[in-house]
Amino acid sequence: MKFDKIILVFLCCLCLVSCGSKEEKTGDKEQSEYESPLTIYLIGDSTMADYSGDYDDRDYMKTRYPVMGWGQVFQQFFIQDSLTKLSGIIKADSVIVDDRARGGRSTRTFFQEGRWRAVYKDLKENDIVIMQFGHNDGSESHPDRYVNIEGYKEFLRLFVSQTLQKDALPIILTPVARNYPWKDGHLENVHGDYDQAPKDIAQEMDVPLIDLNKMSMDFFSEKGEEYVSENYFMNLPAGKYEAYPEGQNDNTHFQPQGAKAVAQLVFKGLKDLSDRSTSEK
């Protein structure tokens, strides 16, 4: 009889532990309603690209550094504390930045090479696609990549509509500023109608837009032409970097400090979109 009582007490304790474990798991589930990370896909050109890793099977530090696209440093902005600032647009507890941008690509060549098809195949609900083109679309001297304004708009429409088909969020960016022309201490717009076209598509299709061209022009202007030229863009002295022994004069692509500055601007743009989304609910 005494043995039976011991068994009964043991079974009761086991039941309590089991129930407690279930409650704990239920509580965890209530605290975290999302089961997997959200992916932010970056599609665009060299100013957004990640040159490290397996970008083109070359040794990055020996053959490319210090060139850096802003997407290369974008992941570091999505720490847990930062995600709370983006709750209006990010429906996840963690974020993976998947940078598919490549140098020299326009909207047309990005599509023709199957790069968009690969992104579309992987897209899932609540993912985000950030698209930034324009630099190569408007390059009439390079017919292999050039797209006229109507073609540029049509490919943006395609990327947006197919992103929406997957219940993901498309975000259009105007092209980031080049380091020219400067006028009376202020950096001016070099992109012409290729700056306006993304704005037109965002309004037409009622999707979010980050005006990165204006944000970067204003930010660079505050820093000043000399500082930006020396620290943000690929204007390099001879003998400083192994990849550029004779130096470099490049006012389109970024050094690490420039890439980080632009990534910060894009993150601020996301935060502004999130704040607006939250206030409209």
N, C-alpha and C positions, 0 to 999 in steps of 0.2 A: 504493500500500500504506500509506504514511504517512497519507494522507487517510482511509483506512478505519479506521485505529487511532483517529484523532481522533474520527470519528463514533461508534465503539464506546464510547470513554470518555465522550462527551457523553450517549449513551443510558443508560449506567450511572448517571451522576450524576442524570439526570432521573428514573430509576427510584427512586433513593435518596430524592430529594426528595419524590416522590409517596408512597412508603411512609411517610416520616416524617410527612407531612401527614396520612395516614390514621390513623397511630398517635396523632397529636396530637388529631384529631377524636374518636377512640375514647376517649381519655383524658378529654376534655371531657365526653363523654356519660356516662362512668362517674362523673365528679364530680357531674354534675347529672342525676338520673334523672327529673326532672319537666320536661315540655315547655312548660307554660303556667301562668300564675298561677292560684291558687285564689281564688275570690270568697267573701267573707263578706257575706251579705245581712242587713240589719237591717230587721226588720218590727216596727212598733209605733206609738206615739203621739207627741205633741208633745215629750215629754221626751227622745226619742231622735232626733228629726228634724233634718235639715240645712236651715236656713232660707236659706242662701246659694244662689248659682247660679240655677237656673230653678224654684225651689220653687213660687212662685205669681206669677211675672212682675212682681214688685215690686222696687224698689230696696232691697236688704237694709239697707244702711247708713243710708238715709234713713227707711225705714218700719218697720224691725224691730229693728235693733241697739240694745241688746246681747243680746237673747234668743238663746239657743244651745242646741240639743239636744246630748246627749253624743255622738251619732253623728257630729256635724259635725266633731269633732276626733279621731275614733277611728283614722283612717288613719295618723296620725303615730306611732302605737305600733308599727306593723308594719315597722320597719326591719330590715335583715338580721340584726343582732345579736340582736334580740328574737325572731326566728323560731326560733332555736335553743332558746329557753325553752319553745316551744310544739310541739316535735317530736312529742309524744304525740298531738296532735289535728290538726296542720296538716301535710298531705302536699304541700308545695309549696316552691319557692324564693322565691316572692314572693306577696303578698296584695293584692287589690283590695277595698276596702270599698265596697259598693254600698248606700247608705242609702235604703230605700224607705219609711221611716216617715213618717207624716203626722199633723198635728195633728187632734185631735177624733175619731180613729178608734178603734173598739173592734175586737175580733176579728170581730164580725159585719159591721160596715161595711167593714172592710178586705177581707173576702171578697166582700161583695155588690158592691162597686165594681170588682171585677176586679183589684184590686191583688195579691192572692195568686196569681191565675191567671198574671199577668205574671211573677212571681218563679218559679213552678213551671215555666213554659215555658223559662226561661233556666238553670235549675238543671242542674249537671253533677256527675259523680262527684267525691267528696271536697270539694265545696263545703260551706259552713257556713251555716246559717240561725239567727240569734239572734233570738228572739221575746220582746218585752216589752210586754205589754198590762195591762189592769186598771184604769187611771185612768178611762177612759171606759166600760168595761164595767159598772162599778159605779155609774155616775151615774144614779140613778133619776129625777132631775129633768130629764134629757134623754132622753126616750123614743126619739128618733131614733137614739141610739147605745147605749142601755142593753141589756145582756144579763144574764139571770139566771145564777146560778152554774152550773147544768147546761148552759146554752147556751155559756157561757164555756169550760167544760171540753170541750164537744163540738168547738168550733172549734179549740181547742189540739190536740185529738186529730187533727183533719183536717190541720193544718199539719205536725204531727210525722209522721203516717203517710205523707203525700205527699212529704215531704222524704226519708224512708227509702226510698220507692219509687225515687228517683233516686240511691240510694247516696250521699246527702249526709248531713251530720251536723246534726241539730236540737239546739239548746241553748235551754232554757227559762229565762227570768228571772222572778223575782217583780218586781212593780212597784216602781220606785224610790220612796223616801220623799218625802212632802210635808214642808214645814217646820212641821208641827203634827200632833198636840198635843205640847207639852213638859210633862214632869212631873218635878219634883225634879231638874232639870238634864239630863234624858235625853229624847230624841225618841222618841215612842211610835208604834205602828203605827196608821195611819189607814185601812188597806185592808180590814180585817176578813177575811171569807172569801175575798176576791179575792187575798189573800196566800197562803192555804193551798191554793187550787185548783191553781195551777201545780205545787206540790210533789206533790200527789196524782197529777197526770197524769205527771209525771216518774218517779215511783215505779211507777205502773201500767204505763207503756210502756218502762221501763228505759232512759231517756235522760238526758243530763246536765242538771243544774240549777245555776244560779248564784243564790243567795239575795241578790239585790241590795237588797231591802227591808231586810233585817237589816244587811247590810254598810253601806248608806248611813245607816241610823239610828245605828249605832254610830260611824261616822266623823264624822257631823255632830255627834253628842253630844260627842265629844272636842274638837271645835273650839269648841263653845259656841253657844248660841242667838243671841247678839248678832252674833258674827262671821259665822255662817252666813247670818243674815237679811240682813246688809249686803253680803256679798261673794259669796255663792253663788246666792241667789234674786233674783227680779226686783223687789226693793224699792228703788225709785229716787227720788232727790230731784228736785224740780221744776227745770227749766232745764238739766239736765246733758246730756240726750240729745235729739237732734232728733226722734226718733220718739215721745218721751214728754215733751212740753214741760211737762205738769202733774205729772210723776212717775208712779210706779206702785207698787201694793201687790199683789204676786203671790208667793205662797209655794208655787207648783207648778213654775214654769218657771225655767230657769237663766240666770244671767249666764255669761260665758266661763270665769271661774274655777271656777264650780260644774260646768259641763259637763266641763271637763278633769278635775276631781276624780272625777266619776262614771265617766268613760271609763277612768280609771286603776283604779278599783275593778273594772270589768268585765274589764279586761285581767288584773288579778290573779286574778279568778275563772277566766279561761281558763287561766292558768298553773297554778293549783291542779288544774284538770281534767286538764291535760296531765301533770302530775306523777303523779296517781293512775292515769292510763291507762298510763303508762310502768312504774309499780311493779307493776301487775297483770299485765304481760306476762311 
